[in-house]
Amino acid sequence: MVSRIKQFVAVQAVKRIIAGLPYFSKENLIRLTYLAEKVMTKYDPQVLAVIREVRRYFKEDHPSLELARKIVEQLTPRCRDKLVENLFINAMFKGVDKCKDFASKYGFEPPWFMVISPTMRCNLNCVGCSTRKYSKDSDLPIDIVDRLITEAKNEMGMHFIVTQGGEMFVYDDMWKLYEKHSDIYFQVYTNGTLINKKIADRLAKLGNVAPMISLEGFREHTDVRRGKGVFDKVMEAMDNLREAGVLFGFSVTQTRDNTEAVTSFEFIDMLIEKGACVGWYFQFLPIGKDPDTRLMATPEQRQRLRKFLEEVRATRSIFIGDFWNDGPFVGGCIAAGRRYIHINHKGDVEPCAFVHFAVDNIKEKSLVETLNSPFFKFLRSKQPFSKNLLTPCMIIDNPDILREAIKNRNAYPTHEDADQILKGEIACFLDSYSKRIKELTEQDWQNWLRRKSPVLNEACQ
């Protein structure tokens, strides 16, 4: 009872601060970090370390302070309030007790978020992609998606969910769930070509959906893979979202061919000027049908990306996530329910959106049951997969872990040719790649350890 009263008081204090956000001040943002720290004291030391680091950034006038100002000024009141309410109040305040209850009941913490791919249909025909062969009949039924979201929210305190495809804006039923679950913040990966002014206005009215628009680099890189005119449509979509006051970002997959473009300040500055507040970087992997290693960025190129994004974070007002190189910030791999899981369009529950193997299907079990599978338990028991957290991945950095998990836990492939990464030329290539990336990053990892960053210290616990 006492804790609920304290929570109520804290929530009311946050709401007062939110009400004052239109009158942006550095002091208000710093006050928010103190409130967040107070609420999270008994939950997750790693989150606490991040909160304190953010507060330090604000006090030192780091570019993140300008990003916060941009969010306050660029977003509509509805979009701004939903961002803070769902990611701050709901996730940090209301979700904490459910997380604690879950951990007490099941013996492990629930994931922070999940990624759902309810459809593989798409309106584009990109080079190397096979989504054109999928029909509406192959979609994950909307009632199952609804059940997943409800379970995650009610049983685990989850208030952040990622959706991807295919192309999410061809999956029309999802609009109903964005509206129904207005207390959840949705991040949606999209090619952006369907985001006209009408769609942008609809997103603004919802307030709880943030599109992340994929591109390959500049016009020449994007159009050669996605089709002529796609880059211009992406730029138009960003204009529509910015003018509608919707939070949005971008998504890039680093390849051997586009590294120079996507690691240039010209590229980043173009997207910041367009209004992007978030950017996600991924690695091209030899997965899916007819896997090919030739497009993978080299270990040296991946190293270049990491160092470039360090500069971006120090000098630019945008939040950047590097899915492969940010292992030190999150304690290594976050898959298999440690921090997130993936559910594909067939209902298969995968440890990661890039690991196309499973032992359970959500159509047959509850979300909680799938998290407790021997497959997921084994992977969590091995995390982090490497002492060098700059090499966190079980696919390309520590491929022996993935092979052992699949062999010993009878995991089945969820996509055609998924098992190709386990054998033959691709397996040999990944063994060589993993050895080289560890050699390249070892000195940098030792430098990380010597920094004794509070965030890193907690991540390594």
C-alpha positions as CSV (number, residue, x, y, z in Angstrom):
1,M,0.0,0.0,0.0
2,V,2.8,2.4,1.0
3,S,4.7,1.7,-2.3
4,R,1.5,2.4,-4.3
5,I,1.1,5.7,-2.6
6,K,4.7,6.6,-3.3
7,Q,4.2,5.6,-6.9
8,F,1.0,7.7,-7.2
9,V,2.9,10.7,-5.8
10,A,5.8,10.2,-8.2
11,V,3.5,9.8,-11.2
12,Q,1.7,13.0,-10.3
13,A,5.0,14.8,-10.0
14,V,6.0,13.6,-13.5
15,K,2.7,14.7,-14.9
16,R,3.3,18.2,-13.5
17,I,6.7,18.2,-15.2
18,I,5.2,17.0,-18.5
19,A,2.7,19.8,-18.3
20,G,5.6,22.2,-18.2
21,L,7.5,20.6,-21.1
22,P,6.2,23.2,-23.7
23,Y,8.2,25.7,-21.6
24,F,11.3,23.7,-22.1
25,S,14.1,24.0,-19.6
26,K,17.2,22.1,-18.8
27,E,16.2,22.1,-15.1
28,N,12.9,20.2,-15.9
29,L,14.8,17.5,-17.7
30,I,17.3,17.1,-14.9
31,R,14.4,16.8,-12.4
32,L,12.9,14.1,-14.5
33,T,16.1,12.0,-14.2
34,Y,16.0,12.3,-10.4
35,L,12.4,11.1,-10.3
36,A,13.2,8.2,-12.6
37,E,16.2,7.3,-10.5
38,K,14.1,7.3,-7.3
39,V,11.5,5.0,-8.8
40,M,14.0,2.6,-10.3
41,T,16.2,2.3,-7.1
42,K,15.1,-1.2,-6.3
43,Y,14.8,-2.5,-9.9
44,D,17.6,-2.6,-12.3
45,P,21.1,-1.2,-11.5
46,Q,21.9,-1.0,-15.2
47,V,18.9,1.2,-15.9
48,L,20.0,3.4,-12.9
49,A,23.4,3.8,-14.4
50,V,21.9,4.9,-17.7
51,I,19.7,7.4,-16.0
52,R,22.6,8.9,-14.1
53,E,24.6,9.1,-17.3
54,V,21.8,10.9,-19.1
55,R,21.6,13.4,-16.2
56,R,25.4,14.0,-16.6
57,Y,24.9,14.6,-20.3
58,F,22.2,17.2,-19.6
59,K,24.2,19.0,-17.0
60,E,27.2,19.2,-19.4
61,D,25.1,20.5,-22.3
62,H,25.7,17.4,-24.3
63,P,24.0,17.3,-27.8
64,S,21.4,15.0,-26.2
65,L,20.0,18.2,-24.5
66,E,19.4,19.7,-27.9
67,L,17.7,16.4,-29.0
68,A,15.4,16.7,-26.0
69,R,14.6,20.3,-27.0
70,K,14.0,19.2,-30.6
71,I,11.5,16.5,-29.4
72,V,9.6,19.0,-27.2
73,E,9.4,21.6,-30.0
74,Q,8.9,19.3,-33.0
75,L,6.2,16.9,-31.7
76,T,2.5,17.6,-31.3
77,P,1.4,17.7,-27.6
78,R,-0.3,14.3,-28.2
79,C,2.9,12.7,-29.6
80,R,5.1,14.3,-26.9
81,D,2.8,13.3,-24.0
82,K,2.4,9.7,-25.3
83,L,6.2,9.3,-25.6
84,V,6.7,10.4,-22.0
85,E,3.6,8.7,-20.5
86,N,4.2,5.3,-22.2
87,L,8.0,5.0,-22.0
88,F,8.5,6.8,-18.7
89,I,5.4,6.6,-16.6
90,N,4.0,3.3,-17.8
91,A,7.2,1.5,-18.3
92,M,9.2,2.8,-15.4
93,F,6.5,3.4,-12.9
94,K,3.5,1.2,-13.6
95,G,5.5,-1.6,-15.1
96,V,8.1,-2.0,-12.4
97,D,5.9,-3.9,-9.9
98,K,4.8,-6.3,-12.6
99,C,8.4,-6.9,-13.5
100,K,9.2,-7.7,-9.9
101,D,6.3,-10.0,-9.5
102,F,7.2,-11.8,-12.7
103,A,10.8,-12.3,-11.5
104,S,9.7,-13.5,-8.1
105,K,7.2,-16.0,-9.6
106,Y,9.4,-17.4,-12.5
107,G,12.9,-16.9,-11.3
108,F,14.1,-14.6,-14.1
109,E,13.3,-11.0,-15.2
110,P,10.9,-10.6,-18.1
111,P,12.2,-9.1,-21.4
112,W,12.0,-5.3,-21.7
113,F,10.4,-5.4,-25.1
114,M,9.5,-7.7,-28.0
115,V,9.6,-7.6,-31.7
116,I,6.6,-8.9,-33.7
117,S,6.6,-9.5,-37.4
118,P,2.9,-10.1,-38.1
119,T,3.3,-9.9,-41.9
120,M,5.9,-10.6,-44.5
121,R,3.9,-8.9,-47.3
122,C,5.5,-5.8,-48.8
123,N,4.7,-3.3,-51.6
124,L,8.4,-3.2,-52.8
125,N,10.5,-5.9,-54.5
126,C,14.0,-5.2,-53.2
127,V,17.0,-7.0,-54.5
128,G,17.7,-10.1,-52.4
129,C,14.3,-10.1,-50.6
130,S,11.6,-12.7,-51.0
131,T,8.6,-11.0,-49.5
132,R,6.8,-10.8,-52.8
133,K,5.9,-14.5,-52.4
134,Y,3.8,-13.9,-49.3
135,S,0.0,-13.4,-49.3
136,K,-2.4,-12.1,-46.7
137,D,-3.1,-15.7,-45.7
138,S,0.4,-16.0,-44.4
139,D,-0.1,-13.1,-41.9
140,L,-0.2,-13.8,-38.1
141,P,-3.9,-13.4,-37.2
142,I,-4.7,-10.1,-35.5
143,D,-6.3,-11.8,-32.5
144,I,-3.0,-13.6,-31.7
145,V,-1.1,-10.3,-32.0
146,D,-3.6,-8.7,-29.6
147,R,-3.2,-11.6,-27.2
148,L,0.6,-11.3,-27.3
149,I,0.5,-7.6,-26.6
150,T,-2.0,-8.0,-23.8
151,E,0.1,-10.8,-22.1
152,A,3.3,-8.8,-22.4
153,K,1.6,-5.7,-20.8
154,N,-0.4,-7.4,-18.1
155,E,2.0,-10.1,-17.0
156,M,5.4,-8.5,-17.6
157,G,4.8,-4.8,-17.4
158,M,5.9,-4.3,-21.0
159,H,5.1,-0.9,-22.5
160,F,7.4,-0.8,-25.5
161,I,6.8,-3.1,-28.6
162,V,8.5,-3.1,-32.0
163,T,6.6,-4.2,-35.1
164,Q,8.2,-5.0,-38.5
165,G,7.5,-6.9,-41.7
166,G,7.5,-7.1,-44.5
167,E,5.9,-3.7,-44.6
168,M,3.8,-2.9,-41.6
169,F,1.6,-0.3,-43.4
170,V,0.1,-3.1,-45.6
171,Y,-1.1,-4.8,-42.4
172,D,-4.1,-2.7,-41.9
173,D,-5.5,-4.5,-38.8
174,M,-2.6,-3.2,-36.8
175,W,-4.2,0.3,-36.6
176,K,-6.9,-1.2,-34.3
177,L,-4.2,-2.4,-31.9
178,Y,-2.2,0.8,-31.9
179,E,-5.4,2.5,-30.8
180,K,-6.6,-0.2,-28.4
181,H,-3.2,-0.4,-26.6
182,S,-2.7,3.4,-26.3
183,D,-0.7,2.8,-23.1
184,I,2.0,1.1,-25.1
185,Y,4.7,2.8,-27.3
186,F,5.1,1.2,-30.7
187,Q,8.2,1.5,-32.8
188,V,7.5,0.5,-36.4
189,Y,10.1,-0.4,-39.0
190,T,8.8,0.6,-42.5
191,N,10.1,1.3,-46.0
192,G,8.2,4.7,-45.7
193,T,6.8,4.7,-49.2
194,L,3.2,4.5,-48.0
195,I,3.5,7.3,-45.4
196,N,1.5,10.1,-47.2
197,K,0.1,13.1,-45.4
198,K,-3.1,11.2,-44.5
199,I,-1.1,8.4,-42.8
200,A,1.2,11.0,-41.0
201,D,-1.9,12.8,-39.7
202,R,-3.4,9.5,-38.5
203,L,-0.1,8.7,-36.6
204,A,-0.2,12.2,-35.1
205,K,-3.7,11.6,-33.7
206,L,-2.6,8.3,-32.2
207,G,0.6,9.7,-30.7
208,N,2.1,6.3,-29.6
209,V,3.6,5.1,-32.9
210,A,7.1,6.0,-34.1
211,P,8.0,5.0,-37.6
212,M,11.7,4.0,-38.3
213,I,12.2,4.4,-42.0
214,S,14.7,2.1,-43.8
215,L,17.1,3.3,-46.4
216,E,20.4,2.0,-47.8
217,G,22.3,5.3,-47.9
218,F,21.9,8.2,-50.4
219,R,19.7,8.0,-53.5
220,E,22.1,5.9,-55.5
221,H,22.4,3.2,-52.8
222,T,18.7,3.2,-51.9
223,D,17.2,3.1,-55.4
224,V,19.6,0.4,-56.7
225,R,18.3,-2.0,-54.1
226,R,14.8,-0.8,-53.4
227,G,13.7,0.5,-56.7
228,K,13.9,3.8,-58.7
229,G,12.2,6.7,-56.9
230,V,12.2,5.0,-53.4
231,F,14.7,7.4,-51.9
232,D,12.6,10.4,-52.9
233,K,9.5,8.8,-51.4
234,V,11.5,8.2,-48.2
235,M,12.4,11.9,-48.1
236,E,8.8,12.8,-48.7
237,A,7.6,10.5,-45.9
238,M,10.0,12.2,-43.5
239,D,8.7,15.6,-44.5
240,N,5.1,14.4,-43.9
241,L,5.9,13.1,-40.5
242,R,7.9,16.1,-39.4
243,E,5.1,18.5,-40.5
244,A,2.5,16.3,-38.7
245,G,4.6,16.5,-35.5
246,V,5.3,12.7,-35.3
247,L,8.4,11.3,-33.8
248,F,10.3,9.3,-36.4
249,G,13.8,7.9,-37.1
250,F,15.7,5.9,-39.7
251,S,17.1,2.4,-40.1
252,V,20.2,1.4,-42.0
253,T,21.8,-2.0,-42.7
254,Q,25.5,-1.7,-43.1
255,T,26.9,-3.7,-46.1
256,R,30.2,-4.0,-47.8
257,D,29.0,-1.6,-50.5
258,N,27.3,1.2,-48.5
259,T,29.8,1.7,-45.6
260,E,31.4,4.8,-46.9
261,A,28.0,6.5,-47.4
262,V,26.4,5.5,-44.1
263,T,29.5,6.4,-42.1
264,S,29.6,10.0,-43.4
265,F,28.5,13.1,-41.5
266,E,26.8,14.3,-44.7
267,F,24.4,11.3,-44.4
268,I,23.7,11.8,-40.7
269,D,23.3,15.6,-41.0
270,M,20.8,15.1,-43.9
271,L,18.6,12.9,-41.7
272,I,18.9,15.2,-38.7
273,E,17.9,18.1,-40.9
274,K,14.9,16.1,-42.1
275,G,13.7,15.8,-38.5
276,A,14.9,12.3,-37.6
277,C,15.3,12.0,-33.8
278,V,16.5,8.3,-33.8
279,G,18.7,6.2,-36.0
280,W,19.3,2.4,-35.9
281,Y,22.2,0.6,-37.5
282,F,22.2,-3.1,-38.3
283,Q,24.6,-5.5,-40.0
284,F,23.8,-7.4,-43.1
285,L,23.8,-11.1,-42.2
286,P,24.0,-14.3,-44.4
287,I,20.5,-15.5,-43.4
288,G,17.3,-16.4,-45.2
289,K,16.9,-17.9,-48.6
290,D,20.1,-18.4,-50.6
291,P,22.4,-16.7,-47.9
292,D,25.3,-14.8,-49.3
293,T,28.3,-13.5,-47.4
294,R,29.5,-11.2,-50.1
295,L,27.4,-8.2,-48.9
296,M,28.5,-8.5,-45.3
297,A,30.6,-5.6,-44.1
298,T,34.1,-6.6,-43.3
299,P,35.3,-6.7,-39.7
300,E,37.3,-3.6,-40.5
301,Q,34.2,-1.8,-41.9
302,R,32.2,-2.7,-38.8
303,Q,35.0,-1.3,-36.7
304,R,34.8,1.9,-38.7
305,L,31.1,2.2,-38.1
306,R,31.5,1.9,-34.3
307,K,34.1,4.6,-34.2
308,F,32.1,6.8,-36.5
309,L,29.0,6.5,-34.3
310,E,31.0,7.4,-31.2
311,E,31.8,10.7,-32.9
312,V,28.1,11.1,-33.9
313,R,27.0,10.6,-30.3
314,A,29.5,13.2,-29.1
315,T,28.6,15.9,-31.6
316,R,25.1,15.4,-33.0
317,S,21.6,15.8,-31.6
318,I,20.2,12.4,-32.4
319,F,19.8,9.1,-30.5
320,I,21.8,6.4,-32.2
321,G,21.5,2.6,-31.6
322,D,24.1,0.2,-33.1
323,F,22.6,-3.2,-32.7
324,W,25.9,-5.1,-33.0
325,N,28.5,-2.7,-31.6
326,D,26.6,-1.5,-28.5
327,G,27.1,-4.7,-26.5
328,P,28.9,-2.9,-23.7
329,F,25.9,-0.7,-23.0
330,V,23.6,-3.7,-22.4
331,G,25.8,-6.5,-21.1
332,G,26.2,-8.3,-24.4
333,C,23.5,-10.2,-26.4
334,I,20.0,-9.3,-25.3
335,A,18.2,-12.2,-27.1
336,A,16.3,-15.2,-25.9
337,G,14.2,-13.2,-23.4
338,R,17.0,-11.7,-21.5
339,R,15.9,-8.3,-22.8
340,Y,13.8,-9.1,-25.9
341,I,12.3,-11.9,-28.1
342,H,11.0,-12.1,-31.7
343,I,7.7,-13.6,-32.9
344,N,7.5,-14.1,-36.6
345,H,4.5,-14.1,-39.0
346,K,3.9,-17.9,-38.4
347,G,3.9,-17.5,-34.6
348,D,7.4,-19.0,-34.1
349,V,9.0,-17.6,-31.0
350,E,12.6,-16.8,-32.0
351,P,15.4,-15.7,-29.6
352,C,16.2,-12.8,-32.0
353,A,14.8,-11.3,-35.2
354,F,17.9,-12.6,-37.0
355,V,18.1,-16.1,-35.4
356,H,15.6,-18.0,-37.5
357,F,15.2,-21.0,-35.2
358,A,12.6,-21.9,-32.6
359,V,11.2,-24.7,-30.4
360,D,7.8,-23.1,-29.7
361,N,4.9,-21.4,-31.4
362,I,2.8,-18.8,-29.8
363,K,-0.3,-20.4,-31.3
364,E,0.2,-23.4,-29.0
365,K,1.6,-21.8,-25.8
366,S,1.5,-18.6,-23.7
367,L,4.2,-16.1,-24.0
368,V,5.5,-16.9,-20.5
369,E,5.7,-20.6,-21.4
370,T,7.8,-19.9,-24.5
371,L,10.3,-17.8,-22.4
372,N,10.9,-20.9,-20.2
373,S,11.9,-23.2,-23.0
374,P,15.1,-25.2,-22.7
375,F,16.3,-23.4,-25.9
376,F,15.9,-20.0,-24.4
377,K,17.2,-21.1,-20.9
378,F,20.4,-22.5,-22.5
379,L,21.1,-19.3,-24.4
380,R,20.5,-17.1,-21.3
381,S,22.8,-19.4,-19.3
382,K,25.6,-18.6,-21.8
383,Q,25.1,-14.9,-21.9
384,P,27.2,-12.9,-22.4
385,F,28.6,-15.1,-25.1
386,S,32.0,-13.4,-25.0
387,K,34.0,-11.5,-22.3
388,N,34.6,-8.9,-25.0
389,L,31.2,-7.2,-25.2
390,L,32.1,-5.6,-28.5
391,T,31.6,-9.0,-30.0
392,P,28.2,-10.0,-28.5
393,C,26.4,-11.8,-31.4
394,M,25.8,-15.6,-31.5
395,I,25.5,-15.5,-35.2
396,I,28.6,-13.8,-36.5
397,D,30.8,-13.2,-33.4
398,N,30.3,-16.5,-31.5
399,P,28.8,-18.9,-34.0
400,D,29.7,-21.9,-31.9
401,I,27.1,-20.9,-29.3
402,L,24.3,-20.9,-31.9
403,R,25.4,-24.3,-33.3
404,E,25.5,-25.8,-29.8
405,A,22.1,-24.4,-28.8
406,I,20.3,-25.6,-32.0
407,K,21.9,-29.0,-31.9
408,N,21.3,-29.7,-28.2
409,R,17.9,-28.2,-27.9
410,N,16.3,-29.5,-31.1
411,A,15.5,-26.1,-32.5
412,Y,13.8,-26.2,-35.9
413,P,14.5,-23.7,-38.8
414,T,11.7,-21.1,-39.2
415,H,12.7,-20.0,-42.7
416,E,13.8,-21.6,-45.9
417,D,17.6,-22.1,-45.9
418,A,18.0,-20.9,-42.3
419,D,20.2,-23.8,-41.4
420,Q,22.7,-22.8,-44.0
421,I,24.6,-20.7,-41.5
422,L,25.3,-23.8,-39.5
423,K,27.4,-25.7,-42.1
424,G,29.6,-25.6,-45.1
425,E,31.1,-22.5,-46.6
426,I,29.0,-20.1,-44.6
427,A,30.0,-21.7,-41.3
428,C,33.7,-21.6,-42.3
429,F,33.3,-17.9,-43.3
430,L,31.6,-17.0,-39.9
431,D,34.4,-18.8,-38.0
432,S,37.0,-16.7,-39.8
433,Y,34.9,-13.5,-39.4
434,S,34.4,-14.1,-35.7
435,K,38.2,-14.6,-35.1
436,R,39.1,-11.4,-37.0
437,I,36.5,-9.2,-35.3
438,K,37.7,-10.3,-31.9
439,E,41.3,-9.6,-32.8
440,L,40.3,-6.1,-34.1
441,T,38.3,-5.1,-31.1
442,E,40.3,-6.6,-28.2
443,Q,42.4,-3.5,-27.6
444,D,39.3,-1.3,-27.8
445,W,37.5,-3.6,-25.3
446,Q,40.4,-3.3,-22.9
447,N,40.2,0.5,-23.2
448,W,36.5,0.3,-22.5
449,L,37.2,-1.6,-19.3
450,R,39.8,1.0,-18.2
451,R,37.2,3.8,-18.6
452,K,35.2,2.3,-15.8
453,S,32.0,3.8,-17.1
454,P,29.1,3.4,-14.6
455,V,26.9,2.0,-17.4
456,L,29.6,-0.5,-18.4
457,N,30.2,-1.5,-14.8
458,E,26.6,-2.5,-14.3
459,A,26.4,-4.2,-17.7
460,C,29.3,-6.4,-16.9
461,Q,27.8,-7.6,-13.6
